[in-house]
Amino acid sequence: MKLLRVGPLGQEKPAIYDRNGAYRDLSAHIKDLSGDVLNDEGLAKLRNIDEESLPILDANIRIGACVGHVGKFICIGLNYSDHAAETGMTLPDEPVLFFKATSAICGPNDDVLIPRNSTKTDWEVELGIIIGKEARYVSEGAAMDHVAGYCVINDVSERSFQLERSGQWVKGKSADTFGPIGPWLVTRDEVADPQNLKMWLEVDGHRYQEGSTSTMVFGVRHLVSHISQFMSLQAGDVISTGTPPGVGMGQNPQTYLKEGQVMSLGIEGLGEQEQKAGQA
């Protein structure tokens, strides 16, 4: 299934993207697309609904983040060897974990606002993992049982805040609108191999990033298992798994996002996003 949330900011309702490309309203069946419906039993109930019986929604309706009430927004740094090389950083021996503030989350096509005093706002197309049920000390073999599905994420970053000022990466990752998520939550049964998905990102039509999840250093199974050794993962938590090369920081000369530019990005089978850069 391709599940999504649509409507004005803060008033999103759950929907399904049907086989004919229409949005259909799920709000008579569930209140929201959030943790309490993302386990296997909850998704099975949605799968058994007759799509044709659901009301069709306006095709031009705003799309919100594809999961609501996110508890944790966990990110993985330097998870593509060629991206680590372009940034001049050493490839880690184990996954680098950091957080984005959940207040950064926005819809996949909402404007991205360049923060005040920013000089180096950057882009990163990433595969998102959406947790479906609690994971605590799980093995790699059992990790996929805890995954509800996948989505596209743009891990927007302000590099001077992230790397040139003291403290942790979080303050370069957490500005409002720095976490576009969606358009869809694609359930795991529809993704045959999350480690073999093409991904890309363009700015004003120029392709900067083109890669594949096949070059991730630590794959989905490993990441879910690894993170669960340090904290429990709850249904509705989101993991952003790292980016391939082609970020602005890796260009020669370095190239960063400017007001009025448009980012377009997507991952095979998971949909596409488009954001116009504005000013905070």
C-alpha positions as CSV (number, residue, x, y, z in Angstrom):
1,M,0.0,0.0,0.0
2,K,0.9,3.6,-0.5
3,L,-0.4,5.5,2.5
4,L,-0.3,9.3,3.0
5,R,-1.7,12.2,4.9
6,V,-3.4,15.1,3.2
7,G,-4.9,18.5,4.0
8,P,-3.8,21.8,5.6
9,L,-0.9,21.9,8.0
10,G,-2.0,20.5,11.3
11,Q,-5.3,19.2,9.9
12,E,-4.0,16.3,7.8
13,K,-6.2,13.2,7.4
14,P,-5.1,9.7,6.4
15,A,-5.5,8.6,2.8
16,I,-4.4,5.8,0.4
17,Y,-3.0,6.3,-3.0
18,D,-5.0,3.8,-5.1
19,R,-4.0,1.7,-8.1
20,N,-5.4,4.3,-10.4
21,G,-3.5,7.2,-9.0
22,A,-6.3,8.7,-6.9
23,Y,-6.2,9.8,-3.3
24,R,-8.9,8.1,-1.2
25,D,-10.0,9.1,2.2
26,L,-9.3,6.7,5.1
27,S,-10.5,9.0,7.9
28,A,-13.7,6.9,8.4
29,H,-11.5,4.0,9.3
30,I,-8.5,5.5,11.2
31,K,-8.0,8.9,12.9
32,D,-4.5,9.4,11.6
33,L,-1.6,7.6,10.0
34,S,0.5,7.3,13.1
35,G,2.1,4.7,15.5
36,D,-1.0,3.0,16.7
37,V,-2.0,1.8,13.2
38,L,1.4,0.9,11.8
39,N,1.9,-2.6,13.2
40,D,1.2,-5.6,11.0
41,E,-2.4,-6.0,12.3
42,G,-3.3,-2.4,11.7
43,L,-1.9,-2.4,8.2
44,A,-3.7,-5.7,7.5
45,K,-7.0,-4.1,8.4
46,L,-6.3,-1.2,6.0
47,R,-5.3,-3.7,3.3
48,N,-8.6,-5.4,3.6
49,I,-10.7,-2.2,3.0
50,D,-12.3,-2.1,-0.5
51,E,-10.5,0.9,-2.0
52,E,-13.4,1.5,-4.4
53,S,-15.7,2.2,-1.4
54,L,-13.5,5.1,-0.2
55,P,-14.3,8.7,-1.1
56,I,-12.0,10.3,-3.7
57,L,-10.1,13.4,-2.6
58,D,-9.1,16.4,-4.6
59,A,-6.0,15.6,-6.6
60,N,-4.6,19.0,-5.9
61,I,-4.9,18.7,-2.1
62,R,-1.8,19.4,-0.1
63,I,0.3,16.3,0.9
64,G,1.6,16.4,4.5
65,A,4.3,14.3,6.1
66,C,3.4,10.6,5.5
67,V,3.4,9.7,9.2
68,G,2.0,11.8,12.1
69,H,3.0,12.3,15.7
70,V,6.6,11.2,15.1
71,G,8.3,10.4,18.4
72,K,11.9,10.2,17.3
73,F,13.5,11.4,14.1
74,I,16.8,9.5,14.0
75,C,19.5,10.1,11.3
76,I,22.5,8.2,10.2
77,G,25.6,10.1,9.1
78,L,28.2,9.1,6.6
79,N,26.4,5.9,5.5
80,Y,27.6,6.0,1.9
81,S,31.3,5.5,1.4
82,D,31.4,7.9,-1.6
83,H,29.6,10.6,0.3
84,A,32.0,10.3,3.2
85,A,34.9,10.7,0.7
86,E,33.4,13.8,-0.8
87,T,33.0,15.4,2.6
88,G,36.6,14.5,3.6
89,M,35.3,12.5,6.6
90,T,36.5,9.1,7.7
91,L,34.1,6.2,7.1
92,P,32.8,5.1,10.5
93,D,33.2,1.6,12.0
94,E,29.6,1.6,13.2
95,P,26.6,3.8,12.3
96,V,26.9,7.5,13.3
97,L,23.6,8.4,15.0
98,F,22.2,11.9,15.5
99,F,18.7,13.4,15.7
100,K,16.7,16.0,13.9
101,A,14.1,17.9,15.9
102,T,10.6,16.6,15.0
103,S,9.6,20.3,14.6
104,A,11.6,20.1,11.3
105,I,9.1,17.7,9.8
106,C,7.0,19.1,6.9
107,G,5.2,17.9,3.8
108,P,7.1,16.6,0.8
109,N,6.2,19.6,-1.4
110,D,6.1,22.4,1.3
111,D,8.6,25.3,1.0
112,V,11.9,24.8,2.7
113,L,12.9,27.9,4.6
114,I,16.6,28.9,4.7
115,P,17.3,29.9,8.3
116,R,18.4,33.4,9.3
117,N,22.1,33.8,9.2
118,S,22.5,30.7,7.0
119,T,25.3,30.6,4.4
120,K,25.4,26.9,3.7
121,T,22.0,25.3,3.4
122,D,22.4,21.9,1.7
123,W,20.3,19.0,0.4
124,E,20.4,15.2,1.0
125,V,18.1,12.7,-0.6
126,E,17.6,9.8,1.8
127,L,15.7,6.5,2.3
128,G,13.4,6.8,5.3
129,I,12.5,3.8,7.5
130,I,9.2,4.0,9.4
131,I,9.0,1.8,12.5
132,G,5.8,-0.2,12.8
133,K,6.1,-1.8,16.3
134,E,8.4,-1.4,19.2
135,A,12.0,-2.7,18.8
136,R,14.2,-3.3,21.8
137,Y,17.4,-5.3,21.5
138,V,16.3,-6.9,18.3
139,S,18.6,-9.1,16.1
140,E,19.2,-8.3,12.4
141,G,17.2,-11.4,11.6
142,A,14.1,-10.0,13.3
143,A,14.6,-6.4,12.4
144,M,12.3,-6.3,9.4
145,D,9.4,-7.4,11.6
146,H,9.5,-4.0,13.1
147,V,9.5,-2.0,9.9
148,A,6.1,-0.6,8.7
149,G,7.5,0.8,5.4
150,Y,9.7,3.3,3.7
151,C,9.6,6.8,2.4
152,V,11.6,9.6,0.8
153,I,13.3,12.1,3.0
154,N,15.2,15.3,2.2
155,D,17.6,15.7,5.1
156,V,18.1,19.4,4.6
157,S,21.2,20.7,6.5
158,E,22.9,23.9,7.3
159,R,26.6,23.1,7.1
160,S,28.0,26.1,8.9
161,F,25.7,25.4,11.9
162,Q,26.4,21.7,11.7
163,L,30.2,21.6,11.3
164,E,31.8,25.0,12.0
165,R,30.2,25.9,15.3
166,S,30.6,24.0,18.6
167,G,28.2,21.3,19.7
168,Q,26.4,18.5,18.0
169,W,25.2,18.1,14.4
170,V,21.5,18.5,15.5
171,K,21.5,22.3,15.3
172,G,22.5,22.2,11.7
173,K,19.8,19.7,10.9
174,S,16.7,20.9,12.8
175,A,15.5,24.2,11.4
176,D,11.8,24.3,10.7
177,T,11.0,22.7,7.3
178,F,14.4,20.8,7.3
179,G,12.6,17.4,7.3
180,P,10.3,16.9,4.2
181,I,8.9,13.4,4.5
182,G,6.8,11.5,1.9
183,P,4.8,11.7,-0.3
184,W,3.9,8.1,0.7
185,L,4.5,5.5,3.4
186,V,5.1,2.5,1.1
187,T,4.5,-0.6,3.1
188,R,7.4,-3.0,3.3
189,D,5.6,-5.8,1.4
190,E,5.7,-3.5,-1.7
191,V,9.5,-3.0,-1.5
192,A,11.2,-6.2,-2.6
193,D,14.7,-5.1,-1.7
194,P,15.3,-1.8,0.2
195,Q,19.0,-2.2,-0.6
196,N,18.5,-1.8,-4.4
197,L,16.6,1.4,-4.9
198,K,17.7,4.2,-7.3
199,M,17.7,7.7,-5.8
200,W,18.3,11.2,-7.2
201,L,18.1,14.9,-6.5
202,E,18.1,18.0,-8.7
203,V,18.2,21.7,-8.0
204,D,16.6,23.9,-10.7
205,G,16.8,20.9,-13.0
206,H,20.5,20.2,-12.5
207,R,21.1,16.7,-11.2
208,Y,23.5,16.8,-8.3
209,Q,22.7,13.4,-6.7
210,E,22.3,10.1,-8.4
211,G,22.9,6.9,-6.5
212,S,21.4,3.7,-5.1
213,T,20.7,2.3,-1.7
214,S,22.9,-0.6,-2.8
215,T,25.9,1.4,-1.7
216,M,24.8,2.0,1.8
217,V,27.5,1.0,4.3
218,F,25.0,-0.2,6.9
219,G,21.7,-1.5,5.5
220,V,18.2,-1.4,6.9
221,R,18.4,-4.6,8.9
222,H,21.6,-3.6,10.5
223,L,20.4,0.0,11.3
224,V,17.2,-1.1,13.0
225,S,19.0,-3.8,15.0
226,H,21.9,-1.5,15.9
227,I,19.8,1.5,17.1
228,S,17.6,-0.8,19.2
229,Q,20.7,-1.8,21.3
230,F,20.9,1.8,22.5
231,M,17.2,2.9,22.7
232,S,13.8,1.4,22.1
233,L,12.3,2.3,18.7
234,Q,8.6,3.0,18.9
235,A,5.9,2.7,16.2
236,G,5.9,5.9,14.2
237,D,9.6,6.7,14.7
238,V,11.5,7.6,11.6
239,I,15.0,6.7,10.6
240,S,16.8,8.7,7.8
241,T,19.5,6.4,6.5
242,G,22.1,8.7,4.9
243,T,22.8,10.1,1.5
244,P,24.8,9.3,-1.7
245,P,27.3,11.8,-3.1
246,G,26.4,15.0,-4.8
247,V,25.6,17.3,-1.8
248,G,26.4,21.0,-2.1
249,M,29.3,20.7,0.3
250,G,30.9,18.2,-2.0
251,Q,30.9,20.3,-5.1
252,N,33.9,22.2,-6.4
253,P,33.4,25.0,-5.7
254,Q,30.9,24.3,-2.9
255,T,27.3,25.1,-3.9
256,Y,24.5,25.9,-1.6
257,L,20.8,26.5,-1.7
258,K,19.5,30.0,-2.6
259,E,16.1,31.6,-2.1
260,G,13.8,30.8,-5.0
261,Q,15.6,27.6,-6.1
262,V,13.6,24.4,-6.4
263,M,14.8,21.0,-5.2
264,S,13.3,17.9,-6.9
265,L,14.1,14.5,-5.6
266,G,12.9,10.9,-5.5
267,I,13.5,7.2,-4.8
268,E,12.5,4.4,-7.0
269,G,9.0,3.1,-6.1
270,L,8.7,5.6,-3.2
271,G,7.6,8.7,-5.0
272,E,9.0,12.2,-5.5
273,Q,9.2,15.5,-3.7
274,E,9.6,19.1,-4.8
275,Q,10.4,22.1,-2.5
276,K,10.9,25.7,-3.3
277,A,13.5,27.5,-1.1
278,G,12.2,30.5,0.8
279,Q,13.6,32.6,3.6
280,A,12.8,32.2,7.3
